[in-house]
Every structure is written in structure tokens, then in C-alpha cells.
Amino acid sequence: MIKADLHVHTLYSMDCNTPLDQIITRCLEIGINCLAIADHGNIEGALKLKEIAPFQVIIAEEILTPSGEIMGMFLSEGIPSRLSVEQTIQKIKEQNGLVCIPHPYDKLRLSAFNDSKELEKIMPLVDIVEVFNARSLMPGSRTRAQKLAQKFGKLASAGSDAHTATEIGNAYIEIPEFRDKDEFMKSLARGKISGHKSNPLVHIASTRNKFKKNNIS
């Protein structure tokens, strides 16, 4: 079985400063042997980590749309932010990627999908719902996400949403080994989600990193 954290950020995100070597070290320490690297607005970190990591790395990206963030998985090219929801999904599908909705119903995040009608409208095009995000602080968001996935028969995923190395593995899913996207989907259907919520103070690190990077740029 694989222990997969399916939502991790690197220094290539605007609000994260975690070097790739620290991510590898942390994973080896705690037994995480599969990551989905989903940086904001680019896949550079994911591509570079895939080249050097001694475990599986899924190329992903968190893409901001006017309605909320969408995660593309198994990507080969980056997708620009602020396209419409429909355009974003189309560009993921054009790459034969998977469409995942990260941290739905987290009303404490401006970047989350919170409109039930909008979510349900796009669910026929969605492959995966992230039902456990370790950084989601909103009470009840996990239950609502699980109900959404069940209602539409979608696969469920989990991720730490780590923006620091120590957060990696706070949420993960144990799945059978897989070799490609199609096998991943079959494995995910048999997944067992584990983990715990991150300390709310981790959001301070993200805010600080975002402030520093914006000032530098």
C-alpha cells in the first residue's frame, strides 16, 4: 500500500517557502511515499520534484478561477489562473488530466468553492472531491464534502495542503500501488483516509511567506 498526501505545496507557490529537499526528507521520515504537488498557478515545483524524488510524484496545480480553486492532476502543462471554471476544466481535460475540487465549503478561504449550486452544476465534469484537507478550519466542511462526493459518485481524496515541511502527512490516504492515471483512479476508490487537522497557526507562515514574496517581487 502507498501512503499518499495528495495536496502539498513547494517554494514555487506564492505563499510557501519549502525547498524540495526538505519535502523529500520529511516524506522519508514519516513514510509518505506518494505526493501530489499542487502549487498555486504553476507546475514547476512538481516537475522538478518528480525528477529527484525517490517516490511517486503526481504533477498537479491549484488553479484559481472566479468561483474558487480547482486542482488539475496528472498535468503535463501549467494552466493560467482566472480563466472561467468551464475553461479551466476544459484545459485540464485536454491534457487527459483529472479534475479535483480542493477544500470545498471552507468559508474561511476566499479561494474555496462555497456556492452549492455552482458546485453541483460542475460535478458531472469533476473526477475527485478532496473530502479531508488538514488546513480546513471550517466546522462541518469535511462532512459536507463527503456528502457531495457520495451524492455524485465521485472519488474522495485527502491532503495536508502543506505549506511547511512539518505539515506533510497531516492528512493522507492509503491506496494500492498504481502506475498511471487510470490505475490511480482505481486505487483511490479503495483508499482509506487518515490524519488530523493542522494547528491553525500554520496559516501565519503562509501569510508571512506571501507578504515577503510580494515585497521582493
C-alpha positions as CSV (number, residue, x, y, z in Angstrom):
1,M,0.0,0.0,0.0
2,I,1.0,3.6,-0.7
3,K,0.6,6.5,1.8
4,A,-0.3,9.4,-0.4
5,D,-0.6,13.1,0.6
6,L,-2.5,14.4,-2.3
7,H,-2.1,18.2,-1.7
8,V,1.3,19.6,-1.0
9,H,2.9,23.0,-1.9
10,T,6.6,23.9,-2.5
11,L,8.6,27.1,-2.7
12,Y,7.1,27.6,-6.2
13,S,3.8,28.6,-4.6
14,M,3.5,32.3,-3.8
15,D,2.7,31.6,-0.1
16,C,5.2,28.7,0.5
17,N,8.9,28.6,1.1
18,T,9.6,24.9,1.5
19,P,12.6,23.7,-0.5
20,L,12.2,20.5,-2.5
21,D,14.9,18.6,-0.5
22,Q,13.1,19.4,2.8
23,I,9.9,17.8,1.3
24,I,11.8,14.7,0.4
25,T,13.4,14.4,3.8
26,R,10.1,14.9,5.6
27,C,8.4,12.2,3.5
28,L,11.2,9.7,4.1
29,E,11.0,10.4,7.8
30,I,7.3,9.7,8.1
31,G,6.7,7.1,5.5
32,I,4.8,9.2,2.9
33,N,5.7,7.7,-0.5
34,C,3.4,9.5,-2.9
35,L,2.7,13.2,-3.2
36,A,0.5,15.4,-5.4
37,I,2.4,18.6,-5.7
38,A,-0.2,21.3,-6.3
39,D,1.4,24.7,-6.3
40,H,-0.6,27.8,-7.0
41,G,-0.6,28.7,-10.6
42,N,2.3,26.6,-11.9
43,I,3.7,23.1,-12.1
44,E,7.5,23.9,-12.0
45,G,8.0,22.6,-8.5
46,A,6.1,19.4,-9.3
47,L,8.1,18.7,-12.4
48,K,11.4,19.3,-10.6
49,L,10.5,17.2,-7.5
50,K,9.4,14.4,-9.8
51,E,12.9,14.3,-11.3
52,I,14.6,13.9,-7.9
53,A,12.2,12.3,-5.5
54,P,12.7,8.6,-4.6
55,F,8.9,8.1,-4.6
56,Q,5.9,8.8,-6.8
57,V,5.0,12.5,-7.6
58,I,1.8,13.5,-9.3
59,I,2.0,16.7,-11.3
60,A,-0.8,18.9,-10.1
61,E,-1.7,22.5,-9.9
62,E,-4.2,24.6,-7.9
63,I,-5.8,26.9,-10.4
64,L,-7.7,30.0,-9.3
65,T,-11.0,30.7,-11.1
66,P,-13.6,33.4,-10.4
67,S,-15.6,30.9,-8.4
68,G,-12.9,29.1,-6.5
69,E,-9.8,26.9,-6.9
70,I,-9.7,23.8,-9.0
71,M,-6.9,21.3,-8.8
72,G,-5.8,19.7,-12.0
73,M,-3.9,16.4,-11.5
74,F,-1.7,14.4,-13.9
75,L,-0.9,17.5,-15.9
76,S,1.8,18.0,-18.5
77,E,1.4,21.8,-18.8
78,G,0.6,24.6,-16.5
79,I,-2.8,26.3,-16.7
80,P,-3.2,30.0,-16.2
81,S,-5.3,31.4,-13.3
82,R,-8.5,33.4,-13.6
83,L,-10.0,31.6,-16.6
84,S,-13.6,30.7,-16.2
85,V,-14.5,27.5,-14.4
86,E,-15.5,25.9,-17.7
87,Q,-12.3,26.9,-19.5
88,T,-10.2,25.7,-16.6
89,I,-11.8,22.3,-16.6
90,Q,-11.6,22.1,-20.4
91,K,-7.8,22.7,-20.3
92,I,-7.4,20.0,-17.7
93,K,-9.4,17.6,-19.8
94,E,-7.4,18.5,-22.9
95,Q,-4.3,17.1,-21.1
96,N,-6.2,14.0,-20.1
97,G,-5.9,15.2,-16.5
98,L,-8.2,14.7,-13.6
99,V,-10.4,17.5,-12.1
100,C,-10.3,17.7,-8.3
101,I,-12.2,20.2,-6.1
102,P,-9.9,21.1,-3.1
103,H,-11.2,22.2,0.3
104,P,-14.9,22.8,-0.8
105,Y,-17.2,24.6,1.6
106,D,-14.3,26.1,3.6
107,K,-15.9,29.5,4.1
108,L,-12.8,30.9,5.8
109,R,-11.0,30.7,2.5
110,L,-11.8,33.2,-0.3
111,S,-10.3,30.7,-2.7
112,A,-12.7,27.9,-1.9
113,F,-15.9,26.8,-3.7
114,N,-18.7,27.6,-1.3
115,D,-21.7,28.0,-3.6
116,S,-23.5,24.7,-3.6
117,K,-25.4,25.4,-6.8
118,E,-22.2,26.3,-8.6
119,L,-20.5,23.2,-7.3
120,E,-23.4,20.9,-8.2
121,K,-23.5,22.4,-11.7
122,I,-20.0,21.3,-12.5
123,M,-20.0,18.0,-10.6
124,P,-20.6,16.0,-13.8
125,L,-17.2,17.2,-15.0
126,V,-15.4,16.6,-11.7
127,D,-13.4,13.4,-11.0
128,I,-12.4,13.8,-7.4
129,V,-13.5,15.7,-4.3
130,E,-11.0,16.5,-1.6
131,V,-13.0,15.4,1.4
132,F,-10.3,16.0,4.1
133,N,-8.0,18.9,3.9
134,A,-5.8,19.3,7.1
135,R,-5.8,23.1,6.8
136,S,-9.6,23.5,6.6
137,L,-10.7,25.1,9.8
138,M,-14.4,25.5,9.0
139,P,-16.5,23.1,11.1
140,G,-18.6,20.8,9.0
141,S,-16.8,21.3,5.8
142,R,-15.4,17.8,5.8
143,T,-18.9,16.3,6.3
144,R,-20.3,18.4,3.5
145,A,-17.5,17.5,1.1
146,Q,-18.1,13.8,1.8
147,K,-21.8,14.1,1.2
148,L,-21.1,15.9,-2.1
149,A,-18.7,13.2,-3.3
150,Q,-21.2,10.5,-2.3
151,K,-24.2,12.3,-3.9
152,F,-22.5,12.4,-7.3
153,G,-20.5,9.2,-7.0
154,K,-17.1,10.9,-7.1
155,L,-13.8,9.7,-5.8
156,A,-12.6,11.1,-2.5
157,S,-9.1,12.3,-1.7
158,A,-7.2,13.8,1.2
159,G,-4.2,16.1,1.6
160,S,-2.4,18.1,4.2
161,D,-2.3,21.2,2.0
162,A,1.1,21.6,3.5
163,H,2.9,24.9,3.1
164,T,5.6,23.9,5.6
165,A,7.5,20.6,5.7
166,T,6.2,19.6,9.1
167,E,2.6,19.7,7.9
168,I,3.2,17.0,5.3
169,G,1.3,13.8,6.2
170,N,-1.1,15.5,8.5
171,A,-3.8,14.1,6.1
172,Y,-3.1,11.3,3.7
173,I,-4.8,8.3,2.0
174,E,-3.6,4.8,1.9
175,I,-4.1,3.3,-1.5
176,P,-2.9,0.3,-3.6
177,E,0.1,0.9,-5.8
178,F,-0.5,2.4,-9.2
179,R,1.4,3.1,-12.4
180,D,-0.6,5.7,-14.2
181,K,-3.7,7.9,-14.0
182,D,-6.2,5.1,-14.8
183,E,-4.7,2.8,-12.1
184,F,-4.6,5.8,-9.7
185,M,-8.4,6.2,-10.0
186,K,-9.0,2.5,-9.3
187,S,-6.6,2.7,-6.3
188,L,-8.3,5.9,-5.0
189,A,-11.7,4.1,-5.0
190,R,-10.2,1.7,-2.4
191,G,-8.5,4.4,-0.3
192,K,-8.5,4.7,3.4
193,I,-8.2,8.3,4.7
194,S,-6.3,9.1,7.9
195,G,-4.8,12.1,9.6
196,H,-5.6,15.1,11.7
197,K,-6.2,18.8,11.4
198,S,-3.1,21.1,11.3
199,N,-2.5,23.6,14.0
200,P,-4.4,26.8,12.9
201,L,-1.1,28.7,13.4
202,V,0.3,27.2,10.2
203,H,-1.7,29.8,8.3
204,I,0.5,32.5,9.8
205,A,3.5,31.0,7.9
206,S,1.6,31.1,4.6
207,T,0.6,34.7,5.1
208,R,4.2,35.7,6.1
209,N,5.6,34.0,3.0
210,K,3.1,35.6,0.7
211,F,3.9,39.0,2.2
212,K,7.7,38.5,1.8
213,K,7.4,37.3,-1.8
214,N,5.2,40.1,-2.8
215,N,7.6,42.6,-1.3
216,I,10.5,41.0,-3.1
217,S,8.8,41.0,-6.4
